[in-house]
Amino acid sequence: MQGNSGMSTLLIFFSLLGGLHLFGLIGLIYGPIIFAVTIVLFRLYETEFETFLAQQDRE
């Protein structure tokens, strides 16, 4: 999974633990999926609002 997703081993480990804690055994699947979707949404936000964020940093 590390090679395909670009997530570090430590992040995968914590997403597995968090998913296991929240959802039980099925969390081993849900945890990394939810984490990967969250990372994608943050990157999408950063890309879409890049000029706005740069402008906010200057002020």
N, C-alpha and C positions, 0 to 999 in steps of 0.2 A: 504493500500500500504506500510506503514511503516514496518509492520511485515514481509512481503514477500521480500522486497528489501534490508533491512538493512540500509536504508537511514534515517537520522534523520528528525524529523518533520520540523525543520527550513530549511533544504536543499530542502525538498519537496515543502515547501511554496515558496521559492525563484525560484525554477524551474517552478512552476505554474505561478508565476508572470512574469518571463522572457518569457515563452512560450506564455502567453497571450499578452504580449507587442509585441513580434516579429511576431506571426502568427495569432493573433486574437483569436476567440473563439476556433478554432481547436488546438490552442497552449496549451490548458488545457490538451490535450492528448500528443502532440508532445514535450512539454517542459520537463516533467519528463522522457520520453523515451530517448530523446537526452542526458539528464543529466546522466541517468543510463548507457547508452552505453559509454559515456565518462569516467565514473568512472571505468567501466569494462576494457576499453582500457588502462587506467593508471595502474590498478592493473596487467594486463597482461604484460605490459612493465616492471613494477617493478619486476615481477616474472622471466621473460625471461632474463633480464639483471642484475640480482641480483649480480652476481660475478663481472661483469664489473663495476657496480656502487660502490661496496665495494672497488674495487681496485682504483677507481678514488678518493674515499674519503681518502685513505691512502696517496696519493701523494700530 
